[in-house]
Amino acid sequence: MRQNFHFRKSSFSSEAVECVEIATNIPDIVAIRDSKAPEGPVIQLSPAPWDTFRDALVAGAFNR
């Protein structure tokens, strides 16, 4: 059974269709999916690893 996640994408994505969407509406779970495949797999993390990943993105750790 799939959780009842309420996914959203970044406001920076505007009308882009190739985005990562996240859901944080269920306590202690951050869900991540590909916007091109909404019925596809969903990655579920606890908030701590998500926060670490998000902070690294913001800091530019993955910039080319």
Contacts in CASP RR format, 6 or more apart in sequence:
PFRMAT RR
TARGET T0000
AUTHOR 0000-0000-0000
METHOD contacts of the structure
MODEL  1
MRQNFHFRKSSFSSEAVECVEIATNIPDIVAIRDSKAPEGPVIQLSPAPW
DTFRDALVAGAFNR
2 42 0 8 1.000
3 26 0 8 1.000
3 29 0 8 1.000
3 31 0 8 1.000
3 42 0 8 1.000
3 44 0 8 1.000
4 25 0 8 1.000
4 26 0 8 1.000
5 23 0 8 1.000
5 25 0 8 1.000
5 26 0 8 1.000
5 31 0 8 1.000
5 42 0 8 1.000
6 23 0 8 1.000
6 25 0 8 1.000
7 21 0 8 1.000
7 22 0 8 1.000
7 23 0 8 1.000
7 31 0 8 1.000
7 33 0 8 1.000
7 38 0 8 1.000
8 21 0 8 1.000
8 22 0 8 1.000
8 23 0 8 1.000
9 16 0 8 1.000
9 19 0 8 1.000
9 20 0 8 1.000
9 21 0 8 1.000
9 22 0 8 1.000
9 35 0 8 1.000
10 19 0 8 1.000
13 19 0 8 1.000
17 35 0 8 1.000
17 36 0 8 1.000
18 35 0 8 1.000
18 36 0 8 1.000
19 34 0 8 1.000
19 35 0 8 1.000
20 32 0 8 1.000
20 33 0 8 1.000
20 34 0 8 1.000
20 35 0 8 1.000
21 32 0 8 1.000
21 33 0 8 1.000
21 34 0 8 1.000
21 35 0 8 1.000
21 38 0 8 1.000
22 30 0 8 1.000
22 31 0 8 1.000
22 32 0 8 1.000
22 50 0 8 1.000
23 29 0 8 1.000
23 30 0 8 1.000
23 31 0 8 1.000
24 30 0 8 1.000
24 31 0 8 1.000
24 47 0 8 1.000
28 46 0 8 1.000
28 47 0 8 1.000
29 44 0 8 1.000
29 45 0 8 1.000
29 46 0 8 1.000
30 44 0 8 1.000
30 45 0 8 1.000
30 46 0 8 1.000
30 47 0 8 1.000
30 50 0 8 1.000
31 42 0 8 1.000
31 43 0 8 1.000
31 44 0 8 1.000
31 45 0 8 1.000
32 42 0 8 1.000
32 43 0 8 1.000
32 44 0 8 1.000
32 45 0 8 1.000
32 50 0 8 1.000
33 40 0 8 1.000
33 41 0 8 1.000
33 42 0 8 1.000
33 43 0 8 1.000
34 40 0 8 1.000
56 62 0 8 1.000
END
